[in-house]
Amino acid sequence: MSRVCAFVFCLFFALQAQAQELAASVDRSQLSTAETLELTLEIRDVTQFGKPDLTPLQADFEVRGTRQLNSLNTLDGQNEATTRWVVTLMPRRAGTLEIPALSLGELHSAPIQLQVQAAEDTPATLLAPVFIEASLDQASVYVQAQAVLTLRIYHSVSLYDDSSLSPLQMEGVKIEPLGESRTYEKLINGIRHGVIEMRYALYPQQSGAVTVPSLTFSATSAGADSDSPNAAGNTQVRVASRELPLQVRPIPPSYPAGTPWLPARSLTLEEHWSPDPAQSPIQIGDSLTRSVLLKAEGLSSTQLTPLPVSEIAGLRRYPDQPQLRNQIDERGLIGSREEREALVPTHSGNLELPALEVTWWNTREDHLEHSSLPARSLKVQDNPALTETPGLTADQGSRLLWPWQLSTLILALTTLAGFALWWRARSQPAVARVIQAGPSPRTLLDDLKRACLANDPQATRQALDAWARQQPQTLADMAARFVPLSDALDGLNSALYSEAGQYWQGEDLWKAISTIPAAEQPQPPQGENGSLPPLYPK
């Protein structure tokens, strides 16, 4: 008993430590010395106060700014508070830099490594208030291989939110956006520029010359004394990127004919078993789950073809639907395809699973490669529970027969009882009176009034939900036809999910609830004497 208590005690504190860790992440891991990045520190422990100690960053980074974000999420009736600190950093030098472990009280974050390149000189022709830069990670690729297009919009003036970028369209090229756009800052000739960066993975479907078209960015720049896009002094900005040539090479002649074409930077195969046949004995009828993961850098998951399958005598296969996933990193897409199948042996002895091999083209080293999983031998034993017993005696046969007779009798009785209940239900009225359970509407309304006048947004939200569940209309329908209620609900939601919740006043919400007009009910047509019109009028 003491060991069980100790185990539960250790597990509790392990979960507490996991929930209270100081998590650190960056928006990108490759940049230049003239660019900024954002470091995010996150904690879910509401008992921790203060701010993280950023002093260890001063050696290799310049701290440009710090902002704190608080959020409150409700899941299964439990509130979870999260605090984030977003720190803007600019590296002081080039090379491999490390964001050291930072501390908040007794909590510590994990270190993060960055690759920082020396800033390059920018041509004077690009030093306009707003300009756009387009680049490809390589000038030549194989057909259906990945090329990464990067667009960066630089602006040394403030821009309004009406900016737009023309869509990227290329005939015969499959385009995959690489995540959301990223924003950061960069110093160019001592002038601070904001940067909007977008990346796309391009997959040409035919060989030959391809041109990445010019893309147009338009926005409104803010004047010195203006606060709206239409104010005097604002100017409309319109800049375009240059066209980029891309040479697409055909499939190499040395690639095996009839083999699926897979051009990738790297490709790996992984195999997992549950249970592991090497660790536990296998009997006839046992179920083994085999999972094979194919992962390719530079290909999307839709380009990965099904893995080869070999039929094996004495082994039944039950495959699942393949799981396709895409992961984004600094070099583009990493596609993965996971295939799972249940294997059930039907014969004893040694069952040989052949080796699994995938042929692909290494685009980084430009040669043919093969990735494979070794062959595996499954040793299957007889299962005593499935072994047939010849020559049963009459007494043994009767002992095996009576359970089936009993189950048949029980099934017949339940069927007869169900028929009797159905026959009885026919004589009952079509609509039975439903006895309302739980608090009365009057009690719920009093609870709602008490919470509103106490200016408690959390209690008001719970009381409002309980009251709305007993109304003929949903809360959304009532707010749609009564504007004061809609405005009061917006104020309540703002108080629940912002730091200003303690200043919320519930009097407006209670007035709106008290004055909701009754919903109009459609009246059925009636005759002159108040009765329903005849079904077949003369």
Kinemage of the C-alpha trace (Angstrom):
@kinemage 1
@onewidth
@group {chain A} dominant
@subgroup {mainchain}
@vectorlist {calphas} color= white
{ca met a 1} P 0.000 0.000 0.000
{ca ser a 2} L 2.838 2.397 0.855
{ca arg a 3} L 4.428 1.775 -2.571
{ca val a 4} L 1.155 2.655 -4.313
{ca cys a 5} L 0.834 5.871 -2.321
{ca ala a 6} L 4.428 6.806 -3.115
{ca phe a 7} L 3.828 6.159 -6.814
{ca val a 8} L 0.685 8.319 -6.851
{ca phe a 9} L 2.533 11.033 -4.917
{ca cys a 10} L 5.404 11.078 -7.440
{ca leu a 11} L 3.011 11.020 -10.390
{ca phe a 12} L 1.094 13.994 -8.979
{ca phe a 13} L 4.210 16.096 -8.617
{ca ala a 14} L 5.444 15.047 -12.061
{ca leu a 15} L 2.200 16.271 -13.595
{ca gln a 16} L 2.410 19.477 -11.558
{ca ala a 17} L 5.938 20.121 -12.782
{ca gln a 18} L 4.875 19.508 -16.376
{ca ala a 19} L 1.942 21.935 -16.047
{ca gln a 20} L 4.155 24.577 -14.422
{ca glu a 21} L 7.101 24.473 -16.827
{ca leu a 22} L 8.366 27.635 -18.512
{ca ala a 23} L 8.015 26.829 -22.228
{ca ala a 24} L 10.212 28.745 -24.710
{ca ser a 25} L 9.822 28.965 -28.512
{ca val a 26} L 10.944 31.230 -31.384
{ca asp a 27} L 9.164 32.231 -34.583
{ca arg a 28} L 12.217 31.206 -36.686
{ca ser a 29} L 15.649 29.726 -36.130
{ca gln a 30} L 17.557 31.228 -39.095
{ca leu a 31} L 18.083 34.979 -39.545
{ca ser a 32} L 20.729 37.653 -40.147
{ca thr a 33} L 22.391 40.082 -37.767
{ca ala a 34} L 20.181 42.919 -39.053
{ca glu a 35} L 16.894 41.106 -38.373
{ca thr a 36} L 14.787 40.600 -35.281
{ca leu a 37} L 13.018 37.511 -34.013
{ca glu a 38} L 10.357 36.900 -31.390
{ca leu a 39} L 10.987 34.714 -28.346
{ca thr a 40} L 7.801 33.497 -26.603
{ca leu a 41} L 7.858 32.380 -22.967
{ca glu a 42} L 4.685 30.694 -21.711
{ca ile a 43} L 3.544 29.547 -18.286
{ca arg a 44} L 0.253 28.070 -17.016
{ca asp a 45} L 0.867 28.474 -13.298
{ca val a 46} L -1.313 31.282 -11.907
{ca thr a 47} L 0.536 31.183 -8.602
{ca gln a 48} L 3.737 32.510 -10.185
{ca phe a 49} L 4.236 36.277 -10.070
{ca gly a 50} L 6.803 38.586 -11.579
{ca lys a 51} L 8.535 38.429 -14.943
{ca pro a 52} L 11.225 36.139 -16.421
{ca asp a 53} L 14.809 37.189 -15.867
{ca leu a 54} L 16.076 38.347 -19.303
{ca thr a 55} L 19.578 39.257 -18.089
{ca pro a 56} L 21.245 36.152 -19.670
{ca leu a 57} L 20.150 37.398 -23.112
{ca gln a 58} L 22.253 40.553 -22.940
{ca ala a 59} L 25.485 38.770 -23.952
{ca asp a 60} L 24.407 37.825 -27.497
{ca phe a 61} L 21.146 39.689 -28.074
{ca glu a 62} L 19.698 43.163 -27.883
{ca val a 63} L 16.268 43.161 -26.231
{ca arg a 64} L 14.105 45.466 -28.369
{ca gly a 65} L 10.846 45.081 -26.464
{ca thr a 66} L 8.710 42.866 -24.252
{ca arg a 67} L 4.947 42.529 -24.083
{ca gln a 68} L 2.814 40.369 -21.807
{ca leu a 69} L -0.335 38.530 -22.940
{ca asn a 70} L -2.841 36.972 -20.518
{ca ser a 71} L -5.611 34.596 -21.584
{ca leu a 72} L -8.267 32.543 -19.802
{ca asn a 73} L -9.687 29.377 -21.385
{ca thr a 74} L -12.551 27.262 -20.073
{ca leu a 75} L -12.450 23.516 -20.774
{ca asp a 76} L -14.917 21.038 -19.245
{ca gly a 77} L -15.970 23.596 -16.664
{ca gln a 78} L -12.409 24.278 -15.510
{ca asn a 79} L -10.618 27.575 -16.087
{ca glu a 80} L -7.052 27.517 -17.381
{ca ala a 81} L -5.026 30.729 -17.228
{ca thr a 82} L -2.038 31.232 -19.541
{ca thr a 83} L 0.557 33.997 -19.424
{ca arg a 84} L 2.893 34.702 -22.349
{ca trp a 85} L 5.828 37.057 -22.640
{ca val a 86} L 6.781 37.943 -26.239
{ca val a 87} L 10.360 39.267 -26.358
{ca thr a 88} L 11.721 40.940 -29.508
{ca leu a 89} L 15.441 40.182 -29.944
{ca met a 90} L 18.151 41.278 -32.371
{ca pro a 91} L 21.401 39.238 -32.477
{ca arg a 92} L 24.655 41.092 -31.786
{ca arg a 93} L 26.858 38.857 -33.950
{ca ala a 94} L 26.797 36.152 -36.614
{ca gly a 95} L 27.342 32.435 -36.019
{ca thr a 96} L 25.587 29.746 -33.994
{ca leu a 97} L 23.976 31.532 -31.069
{ca glu a 98} L 22.071 30.036 -28.169
{ca ile a 99} L 19.175 31.545 -26.308
{ca pro a 100} L 20.160 30.428 -22.807
{ca ala a 101} L 17.856 28.890 -20.233
{ca leu a 102} L 15.753 31.632 -18.634
{ca ser a 103} L 14.242 31.495 -15.165
{ca leu a 104} L 11.029 32.605 -13.515
{ca gly a 105} L 11.203 31.874 -9.811
{ca glu a 106} L 12.108 28.172 -9.582
{ca leu a 107} L 11.081 27.424 -13.178
{ca his a 108} L 13.558 27.249 -16.072
{ca ser a 109} L 13.172 27.116 -19.843
{ca ala a 110} L 15.141 24.954 -22.275
{ca pro a 111} L 17.915 26.586 -24.360
{ca ile a 112} L 17.314 27.202 -28.088
{ca gln a 113} L 19.966 27.288 -30.835
{ca leu a 114} L 19.860 29.813 -33.702
{ca gln a 115} L 21.774 30.131 -36.960
{ca val a 116} L 22.656 33.809 -37.557
{ca gln a 117} L 24.222 34.987 -40.817
{ca ala a 118} L 26.063 38.236 -41.407
{ca ala a 119} L 23.842 40.948 -42.895
{ca glu a 120} L 24.396 41.669 -46.579
{ca asp a 121} L 24.527 45.153 -48.087
{ca thr a 122} L 21.269 46.181 -49.726
{ca pro a 123} L 21.470 47.981 -53.105
{ca ala a 124} L 20.576 51.637 -52.978
{ca thr a 125} L 17.812 51.056 -55.554
{ca leu a 126} L 15.888 49.019 -52.974
{ca leu a 127} L 15.910 51.683 -50.286
{ca ala a 128} L 12.505 53.093 -51.179
{ca pro a 129} L 9.953 53.558 -48.359
{ca val a 130} L 8.277 50.344 -49.518
{ca phe a 131} L 9.832 47.661 -51.728
{ca ile a 132} L 9.374 43.941 -52.316
{ca glu a 133} L 12.025 41.260 -52.690
{ca ala a 134} L 11.514 37.786 -54.220
{ca ser a 135} L 13.985 34.886 -54.208
{ca leu a 136} L 14.145 31.143 -54.939
{ca asp a 137} L 16.204 28.753 -52.850
{ca gln a 138} L 17.527 27.177 -56.090
{ca ala a 139} L 17.498 28.097 -59.764
{ca ser a 140} L 17.086 24.535 -61.079
{ca val a 141} L 14.976 21.624 -59.784
{ca tyr a 142} L 13.765 18.259 -61.022
{ca val a 143} L 10.198 17.830 -62.175
{ca gln a 144} L 7.811 17.456 -59.190
{ca ala a 145} L 10.633 18.420 -56.809
{ca gln a 146} L 10.342 21.322 -54.381
{ca ala a 147} L 11.529 24.884 -54.933
{ca val a 148} L 10.900 27.420 -52.140
{ca leu a 149} L 9.823 30.936 -53.132
{ca thr a 150} L 10.319 33.633 -50.474
{ca leu a 151} L 8.655 37.059 -50.692
{ca arg a 152} L 9.713 39.851 -48.342
{ca ile a 153} L 7.946 43.218 -48.249
{ca tyr a 154} L 10.060 45.944 -46.605
{ca his a 155} L 8.568 49.216 -45.363
{ca ser a 156} L 10.199 52.054 -43.462
{ca val a 157} L 6.851 53.865 -43.135
{ca ser a 158} L 3.704 52.780 -41.316
{ca leu a 159} L 1.122 50.884 -43.378
{ca tyr a 160} L -2.607 50.507 -42.807
{ca asp a 161} L -4.428 47.173 -42.718
{ca asp a 162} L -5.796 47.606 -46.257
{ca ser a 163} L -2.675 46.068 -47.811
{ca ser a 164} L -3.078 43.305 -50.411
{ca leu a 165} L -0.857 41.028 -52.480
{ca ser a 166} L -1.819 39.675 -55.885
{ca pro a 167} L -2.377 35.885 -55.862
{ca leu a 168} L 0.430 33.577 -56.947
{ca gln a 169} L -0.752 31.558 -59.965
{ca met a 170} L 1.483 29.414 -62.184
{ca glu a 171} L 0.210 27.063 -64.865
{ca gly a 172} L 1.557 23.535 -64.516
{ca val a 173} L 2.964 24.207 -61.020
{ca lys a 174} L 1.482 22.962 -57.750
{ca ile a 175} L 1.728 25.667 -55.061
{ca glu a 176} L 1.702 24.990 -51.298
{ca pro a 177} L 1.782 27.973 -48.852
{ca leu a 178} L 4.337 27.392 -46.106
{ca gly a 179} L 2.409 28.531 -43.047
{ca glu a 180} L 1.190 32.011 -42.207
{ca ser a 181} L 3.080 35.199 -43.044
{ca arg a 182} L 5.771 36.305 -40.571
{ca thr a 183} L 6.586 39.842 -39.460
{ca tyr a 184} L 9.829 41.135 -37.994
{ca glu a 185} L 12.212 44.091 -38.232
{ca lys a 186} L 15.473 44.610 -40.109
{ca leu a 187} L 18.031 47.404 -40.067
{ca ile a 188} L 19.045 48.567 -43.564
{ca asn a 189} L 21.726 51.264 -43.680
{ca gly a 190} L 20.789 52.259 -40.155
{ca ile a 191} L 17.073 52.615 -40.987
{ca arg a 192} L 14.592 50.333 -39.253
{ca his a 193} L 12.302 48.499 -41.669
{ca gly a 194} L 9.312 46.339 -40.959
{ca val a 195} L 9.333 43.061 -42.891
{ca ile a 196} L 6.385 40.926 -44.011
{ca glu a 197} L 7.652 37.513 -45.135
{ca met a 198} L 5.682 34.859 -47.057
{ca arg a 199} L 6.960 31.513 -48.341
{ca tyr a 200} L 5.599 29.055 -50.897
{ca ala a 201} L 6.628 25.545 -51.958
{ca leu a 202} L 6.541 25.160 -55.754
{ca tyr a 203} L 6.240 21.733 -57.435
{ca pro a 204} L 6.582 21.990 -61.257
{ca gln a 205} L 4.672 19.189 -62.990
{ca gln a 206} L 6.456 19.437 -66.355
{ca ser a 207} L 10.090 19.841 -67.366
{ca gly a 208} L 11.332 22.935 -69.158
{ca ala a 209} L 11.623 26.633 -68.375
{ca val a 210} L 9.204 28.102 -65.834
{ca thr a 211} L 8.844 31.746 -64.843
{ca val a 212} L 7.699 32.866 -61.413
{ca pro a 213} L 5.464 35.858 -62.215
{ca ser a 214} L 5.762 39.323 -60.778
{ca leu a 215} L 3.568 39.880 -57.714
{ca thr a 216} L 2.073 43.273 -56.858
{ca phe a 217} L 1.762 44.633 -53.329
{ca ser a 218} L -0.504 47.618 -52.655
{ca ala a 219} L -1.166 49.477 -49.423
{ca thr a 220} L -1.799 52.893 -47.905
{ca ser a 221} L 1.111 54.519 -46.127
{ca ala a 222} L 0.407 56.780 -43.153
{ca gly a 223} L 1.225 60.465 -43.277
{ca ala a 224} L 2.874 62.350 -40.452
{ca asp a 225} L -0.375 63.644 -38.881
{ca ser a 226} L -3.018 61.186 -39.991
{ca asp a 227} L -4.878 58.412 -38.286
{ca ser a 228} L -7.092 56.987 -41.060
{ca pro a 229} L -6.423 55.604 -44.569
{ca asn a 230} L -8.464 58.432 -46.151
{ca ala a 231} L -6.757 61.299 -44.323
{ca ala a 232} L -4.893 63.959 -46.251
{ca gly a 233} L -1.195 63.257 -46.558
{ca asn a 234} L -1.613 59.485 -46.937
{ca thr a 235} L -0.345 57.954 -50.162
{ca gln a 236} L -1.244 54.830 -52.075
{ca val a 237} L 1.792 52.547 -52.455
{ca arg a 238} L 2.056 49.984 -55.229
{ca val a 239} L 5.232 47.936 -55.738
{ca ala a 240} L 5.945 44.792 -57.760
{ca ser a 241} L 8.499 42.004 -57.448
{ca arg a 242} L 10.740 40.943 -60.307
{ca glu a 243} L 10.105 37.820 -62.349
{ca leu a 244} L 12.250 34.801 -61.474
{ca pro a 245} L 13.313 32.084 -63.939
{ca leu a 246} L 13.205 28.438 -62.831
{ca gln a 247} L 14.684 25.608 -64.865
{ca val a 248} L 12.877 22.270 -64.453
{ca arg a 249} L 14.868 19.130 -65.287
{ca pro a 250} L 13.240 15.879 -66.431
{ca ile a 251} L 13.436 12.530 -64.622
{ca pro a 252} L 17.009 11.203 -64.968
{ca pro a 253} L 17.427 8.331 -67.468
{ca ser a 254} L 19.074 6.202 -64.752
{ca tyr a 255} L 15.901 6.174 -62.665
{ca pro a 256} L 14.220 2.728 -62.825
{ca ala a 257} L 11.305 2.631 -65.272
{ca gly a 258} L 7.891 1.907 -63.751
{ca thr a 259} L 9.024 3.015 -60.269
{ca pro a 260} L 7.174 5.916 -58.611
{ca trp a 261} L 9.222 9.108 -58.986
{ca leu a 262} L 10.177 10.498 -55.564
{ca pro a 263} L 12.618 13.455 -55.670
{ca ala a 264} L 13.483 14.443 -52.077
{ca arg a 265} L 16.293 15.914 -50.010
{ca ser a 266} L 16.071 12.954 -47.641
{ca leu a 267} L 13.762 9.957 -47.148
{ca thr a 268} L 13.456 7.617 -44.182
{ca leu a 269} L 11.472 4.495 -43.289
{ca glu a 270} L 10.508 3.572 -39.713
{ca glu a 271} L 8.749 0.490 -38.387
{ca his a 272} L 6.864 -0.007 -35.105
{ca trp a 273} L 5.103 -3.109 -33.730
{ca ser a 274} L 2.476 -3.564 -31.016
{ca pro a 275} L 3.146 -5.927 -29.368
{ca asp a 276} L 6.749 -6.440 -30.432
{ca pro a 277} L 7.024 -10.005 -31.842
{ca ala a 278} L 10.651 -10.143 -30.747
{ca gln a 279} L 9.678 -9.633 -27.089
{ca ser a 280} L 6.515 -11.750 -26.719
{ca pro a 281} L 5.465 -15.132 -28.161
{ca ile a 282} L 2.893 -15.209 -30.972
{ca gln a 283} L 0.067 -17.725 -31.238
{ca ile a 284} L -2.450 -18.501 -33.947
{ca gly a 285} L -5.245 -15.914 -33.862
{ca asp a 286} L -3.208 -13.222 -32.087
{ca ser a 287} L -3.427 -9.722 -33.549
{ca leu a 288} L -0.248 -7.759 -34.260
{ca thr a 289} L -0.269 -4.096 -35.297
{ca arg a 290} L 2.471 -3.046 -37.688
{ca ser a 291} L 3.043 0.649 -38.390
{ca val a 292} L 5.362 1.831 -41.169
{ca leu a 293} L 6.198 5.545 -41.398
{ca leu a 294} L 7.542 7.027 -44.642
{ca lys a 295} L 8.936 10.550 -44.217
{ca ala a 296} L 10.360 12.663 -47.075
{ca glu a 297} L 11.951 16.112 -46.842
{ca gly a 298} L 11.003 18.266 -49.828
{ca leu a 299} L 7.789 16.411 -50.755
{ca ser a 300} L 4.194 16.916 -49.677
{ca ser a 301} L 2.302 13.995 -48.162
{ca thr a 302} L 0.070 13.707 -51.242
{ca gln a 303} L 3.130 12.907 -53.381
{ca leu a 304} L 4.052 9.862 -51.305
{ca thr a 305} L 2.791 6.694 -52.996
{ca pro a 306} L 1.459 3.628 -51.125
{ca leu a 307} L 4.087 1.249 -49.809
{ca pro a 308} L 4.515 -2.095 -51.599
{ca val a 309} L 2.475 -4.988 -50.152
{ca ser a 310} L 3.328 -8.701 -50.392
{ca glu a 311} L 0.797 -11.461 -49.739
{ca ile a 312} L 2.076 -14.011 -47.204
{ca ala a 313} L 0.559 -17.470 -46.828
{ca gly a 314} L -0.741 -18.056 -43.291
{ca leu a 315} L -1.081 -14.355 -42.478
{ca arg a 316} L -4.210 -12.248 -42.812
{ca arg a 317} L -3.849 -8.489 -43.280
{ca tyr a 318} L -6.360 -5.830 -42.208
{ca pro a 319} L -5.022 -2.407 -43.321
{ca asp a 320} L -6.234 0.944 -41.928
{ca gln a 321} L -6.579 4.193 -43.832
{ca pro a 322} L -3.145 5.832 -44.303
{ca gln a 323} L -2.393 8.911 -42.205
{ca leu a 324} L -0.978 11.831 -44.253
{ca arg a 325} L 0.742 14.754 -42.517
{ca asn a 326} L 2.761 17.812 -43.551
{ca gln a 327} L 5.341 19.547 -41.392
{ca ile a 328} L 6.891 22.948 -42.184
{ca asp a 329} L 10.510 23.799 -41.426
{ca glu a 330} L 13.055 26.336 -42.646
{ca arg a 331} L 13.709 24.357 -45.866
{ca gly a 332} L 10.066 23.780 -46.825
{ca leu a 333} L 7.696 20.832 -46.454
{ca ile a 334} L 8.329 17.477 -44.803
{ca gly a 335} L 5.630 15.049 -45.917
{ca ser a 336} L 4.892 11.825 -44.069
{ca arg a 337} L 2.698 8.816 -44.802
{ca glu a 338} L 1.919 6.325 -42.037
{ca glu a 339} L 0.390 2.960 -42.933
{ca arg a 340} L -0.971 0.685 -40.223
{ca glu a 341} L -2.276 -2.843 -40.565
{ca ala a 342} L -3.366 -5.626 -38.254
{ca leu a 343} L -1.673 -8.977 -38.928
{ca val a 344} L -3.378 -12.185 -37.749
{ca pro a 345} L -1.486 -15.486 -38.230
{ca thr a 346} L -3.637 -18.473 -39.230
{ca his a 347} L -0.904 -21.166 -39.245
{ca ser a 348} L 1.896 -22.087 -36.893
{ca gly a 349} L 5.539 -22.093 -37.890
{ca asn a 350} L 7.880 -19.458 -39.268
{ca leu a 351} L 6.240 -16.716 -41.351
{ca glu a 352} L 8.692 -14.647 -43.378
{ca leu a 353} L 7.926 -10.960 -43.945
{ca pro a 354} L 9.966 -9.749 -46.939
{ca ala a 355} L 12.139 -6.646 -46.844
{ca leu a 356} L 10.392 -3.346 -47.628
{ca glu a 357} L 12.248 -1.061 -50.040
{ca val a 358} L 11.493 2.407 -51.438
{ca thr a 359} L 13.423 3.842 -54.384
{ca trp a 360} L 13.922 7.617 -54.514
{ca trp a 361} L 16.159 10.326 -55.981
{ca asn a 362} L 18.399 12.316 -53.649
{ca thr a 363} L 18.073 15.914 -54.900
{ca arg a 364} L 20.705 17.209 -52.477
{ca glu a 365} L 23.467 14.858 -53.717
{ca asp a 366} L 21.882 14.199 -57.153
{ca his a 367} L 21.930 10.396 -57.265
{ca leu a 368} L 19.656 7.345 -56.908
{ca glu a 369} L 19.079 5.911 -53.442
{ca his a 370} L 17.161 3.084 -51.751
{ca ser a 371} L 15.668 3.136 -48.250
{ca ser a 372} L 14.572 -0.192 -46.813
{ca leu a 373} L 13.372 -2.109 -43.788
{ca pro a 374} L 14.968 -5.533 -43.224
{ca ala a 375} L 13.064 -8.798 -43.608
{ca arg a 376} L 11.490 -10.173 -40.434
{ca ser a 377} L 10.630 -13.728 -39.350
{ca leu a 378} L 7.558 -14.335 -37.174
{ca lys a 379} L 7.564 -17.529 -35.077
{ca val a 380} L 3.938 -18.563 -34.602
{ca gln a 381} L 2.957 -21.160 -31.983
{ca asp a 382} L -0.193 -23.276 -31.760
{ca asn a 383} L -3.053 -21.806 -29.754
{ca pro a 384} L -4.576 -24.410 -27.384
{ca ala a 385} L -7.825 -22.445 -27.208
{ca leu a 386} L -8.306 -22.786 -30.980
{ca thr a 387} L -7.255 -26.444 -31.271
{ca glu a 388} L -10.088 -28.707 -32.464
{ca thr a 389} L -11.137 -31.574 -30.103
{ca pro a 390} L -12.091 -34.681 -32.116
{ca gly a 391} L -14.606 -37.330 -30.949
{ca leu a 392} L -16.841 -35.507 -28.470
{ca thr a 393} L -19.040 -37.799 -26.360
{ca ala a 394} L -22.829 -37.317 -26.095
{ca asp a 395} L -22.464 -35.930 -22.557
{ca gln a 396} L -19.772 -33.443 -23.738
{ca gly a 397} L -21.950 -32.467 -26.695
{ca ser a 398} L -24.920 -31.750 -24.449
{ca arg a 399} L -22.747 -29.611 -22.152
{ca leu a 400} L -21.667 -27.535 -25.171
{ca leu a 401} L -25.238 -27.319 -26.518
{ca trp a 402} L -27.158 -26.049 -23.468
{ca pro a 403} L -25.624 -22.507 -23.418
{ca trp a 404} L -26.894 -21.956 -26.956
{ca gln a 405} L -30.355 -23.213 -26.006
{ca leu a 406} L -30.447 -20.873 -22.998
{ca ser a 407} L -29.381 -17.832 -25.053
{ca thr a 408} L -32.064 -18.638 -27.659
{ca leu a 409} L -34.734 -18.832 -24.934
{ca ile a 410} L -33.628 -15.485 -23.458
{ca leu a 411} L -33.757 -13.875 -26.917
{ca ala a 412} L -37.289 -15.177 -27.506
{ca leu a 413} L -38.502 -13.885 -24.119
{ca thr a 414} L -37.031 -10.411 -24.652
{ca thr a 415} L -38.623 -10.238 -28.108
{ca leu a 416} L -42.030 -11.194 -26.649
{ca ala a 417} L -41.641 -8.591 -23.864
{ca gly a 418} L -40.749 -5.905 -26.381
{ca phe a 419} L -43.837 -6.723 -28.472
{ca ala a 420} L -46.045 -6.512 -25.339
{ca leu a 421} L -44.596 -3.084 -24.435
{ca trp a 422} L -45.190 -1.827 -27.965
{ca trp a 423} L -48.835 -3.044 -27.874
{ca arg a 424} L -49.357 -1.283 -24.531
{ca ala a 425} L -47.796 1.937 -25.827
{ca arg a 426} L -50.379 2.109 -28.631
{ca ser a 427} L -53.143 2.758 -26.084
{ca gln a 428} L -51.253 5.632 -24.415
{ca pro a 429} L -51.789 9.288 -25.508
{ca ala a 430} L -49.477 10.510 -28.270
{ca val a 431} L -48.037 13.302 -26.114
{ca ala a 432} L -47.332 12.656 -22.438
{ca arg a 433} L -46.897 15.387 -19.908
{ca val a 434} L -43.229 15.976 -19.164
{ca ile a 435} L -42.437 16.775 -15.569
{ca gln a 436} L -39.830 19.515 -15.528
{ca ala a 437} L -36.716 18.624 -13.573
{ca gly a 438} L -34.351 20.989 -11.941
{ca pro a 439} L -34.870 24.582 -10.739
{ca ser a 440} L -37.928 26.509 -11.840
{ca pro a 441} L -37.650 29.355 -14.390
{ca arg a 442} L -38.447 31.844 -11.616
{ca thr a 443} L -35.534 30.558 -9.497
{ca leu a 444} L -33.137 30.697 -12.463
{ca leu a 445} L -34.227 34.254 -13.261
{ca asp a 446} L -33.653 35.311 -9.656
{ca asp a 447} L -30.161 33.757 -9.765
{ca leu a 448} L -29.424 35.657 -12.976
{ca lys a 449} L -30.616 38.945 -11.485
{ca arg a 450} L -28.527 38.406 -8.344
{ca ala a 451} L -25.359 37.690 -10.398
{ca cys a 452} L -25.899 40.709 -12.699
{ca leu a 453} L -26.447 43.176 -9.876
{ca ala a 454} L -23.387 41.751 -8.067
{ca asn a 455} L -21.279 42.643 -11.172
{ca asp a 456} L -19.797 39.132 -11.246
{ca pro a 457} L -19.145 38.178 -14.942
{ca gln a 458} L -18.277 34.515 -14.222
{ca ala a 459} L -21.383 33.848 -12.105
{ca thr a 460} L -23.511 35.799 -14.604
{ca arg a 461} L -22.256 33.635 -17.472
{ca gln a 462} L -23.228 30.414 -15.642
{ca ala a 463} L -26.612 31.741 -14.528
{ca leu a 464} L -27.308 33.052 -18.057
{ca asp a 465} L -26.582 29.637 -19.609
{ca ala a 466} L -28.876 27.868 -17.092
{ca trp a 467} L -31.708 30.362 -17.694
{ca ala a 468} L -31.364 30.230 -21.511
{ca arg a 469} L -31.654 26.427 -21.573
{ca gln a 470} L -35.280 26.704 -20.353
{ca gln a 471} L -36.317 29.374 -22.866
{ca pro a 472} L -38.229 28.609 -26.091
{ca gln a 473} L -35.533 30.413 -28.084
{ca thr a 474} L -31.751 30.168 -27.996
{ca leu a 475} L -29.706 33.011 -26.577
{ca ala a 476} L -28.383 33.794 -30.060
{ca asp a 477} L -31.935 34.075 -31.477
{ca met a 478} L -33.012 36.411 -28.673
{ca ala a 479} L -29.922 38.601 -29.201
{ca ala a 480} L -30.541 38.692 -32.965
{ca arg a 481} L -34.010 40.219 -32.563
{ca phe a 482} L -33.246 42.474 -29.552
{ca val a 483} L -30.301 44.851 -30.016
{ca pro a 484} L -29.884 45.893 -26.332
{ca leu a 485} L -29.423 42.245 -25.373
{ca ser a 486} L -26.825 41.760 -28.135
{ca asp a 487} L -24.842 44.812 -26.928
{ca ala a 488} L -25.024 43.661 -23.306
{ca leu a 489} L -23.763 40.156 -24.247
{ca asp a 490} L -20.820 41.695 -26.142
{ca gly a 491} L -19.894 43.596 -23.004
{ca leu a 492} L -20.084 40.427 -20.898
{ca asn a 493} L -17.844 38.468 -23.321
{ca ser a 494} L -15.303 41.306 -23.349
{ca ala a 495} L -15.200 41.237 -19.551
{ca leu a 496} L -14.742 37.457 -19.448
{ca tyr a 497} L -11.752 37.362 -21.788
{ca ser a 498} L -9.880 40.569 -20.932
{ca glu a 499} L -8.159 42.142 -17.975
{ca ala a 500} L -11.057 44.627 -17.497
{ca gly a 501} L -13.439 41.988 -16.105
{ca gln a 502} L -13.308 43.384 -12.591
{ca tyr a 503} L -14.841 46.684 -13.805
{ca trp a 504} L -17.845 45.107 -15.528
{ca gln a 505} L -21.314 46.422 -14.592
{ca gly a 506} L -24.190 43.954 -15.004
{ca glu a 507} L -27.094 46.421 -14.723
{ca asp a 508} L -27.384 46.842 -18.527
{ca leu a 509} L -27.573 43.085 -19.069
{ca trp a 510} L -30.293 42.666 -16.426
{ca lys a 511} L -32.325 45.529 -17.966
{ca ala a 512} L -32.025 43.866 -21.383
{ca ile a 513} L -33.110 40.467 -19.988
{ca ser a 514} L -36.071 42.073 -18.180
{ca thr a 515} L -37.344 43.863 -21.299
{ca ile a 516} L -36.975 41.155 -23.950
{ca pro a 517} L -40.125 41.325 -26.100
{ca ala a 518} L -42.055 38.103 -26.532
{ca ala a 519} L -41.376 36.225 -29.753
{ca glu a 520} L -44.167 36.378 -32.306
{ca gln a 521} L -45.901 33.019 -32.710
{ca pro a 522} L -47.424 32.198 -36.104
{ca gln a 523} L -51.224 31.871 -35.795
{ca pro a 524} L -52.931 28.979 -37.632
{ca pro a 525} L -55.688 29.982 -40.067
{ca gln a 526} L -59.183 29.745 -38.556
{ca gly a 527} L -62.701 29.739 -39.827
{ca glu a 528} L -65.354 32.327 -39.115
{ca asn a 529} L -66.446 30.652 -35.875
{ca gly a 530} L -62.903 30.214 -34.612
{ca ser a 531} L -62.562 26.577 -35.725
{ca leu a 532} L -59.999 25.213 -38.130
{ca pro a 533} L -60.945 25.514 -41.841
{ca pro a 534} L -62.343 22.328 -43.417
{ca leu a 535} L -59.833 19.943 -44.972
{ca tyr a 536} L -61.744 19.838 -48.272
{ca pro a 537} L -63.523 23.238 -48.736
{ca lys a 538} L -66.495 23.231 -51.046
